[in-house]
Amino acid sequence: YNPAKELDSPKIQKRMPKYLNLEESKRLLNAVSGKHRQRDYAILMLFLNCGLRLSELVSININRIKNDTLTVIGKGNKERTIYLNKACINAIQQYLRVRPADGVKDKNALFLSERKQRISNKTVQYIVKKYLQEAGLDPHRYSTHKLRHTAATLMYKHGNVDIRLLQEILGHENLSTTEIYTHVDN
């Protein structure tokens, strides 16, 4: 006889995604400075506006940017199109004006490291942590992935983006993955 047979199992709580609000996002962008400010600003701008994954951002090729669209290879090797707003287009154009041209090892890579090769995941993570700290935000609480949450949440809250469109933008296979962003404002 099992005395626990009639008991319901406890419901596992879904944690709410951590994200920056609009003001914190602006503070993060305003913290960008230094030798690589155009590159770093473009990186943060794309994270905050497009909801890119770290691997997607690092793998961006220049030839995959056409007018206001960007094609990235996402999870599961799936290709998706991302629509760039004016802020993203301007940030990319500003960076391309100062992007090194001579001695570049991967000529197609959009974002380059100090050694003129495709920027690494680690370097992007370092850049994000550095500017979070400079903006007075907790670098232990936020990460590149939290910037993805930020983009999705701000699109949902302020951008009149419905859940299905948000699913497509983020490249989620299941709507249930995207639904976490709809609970933010309950």
Disulfide bonds with the S-S distance in Angstrom:
none
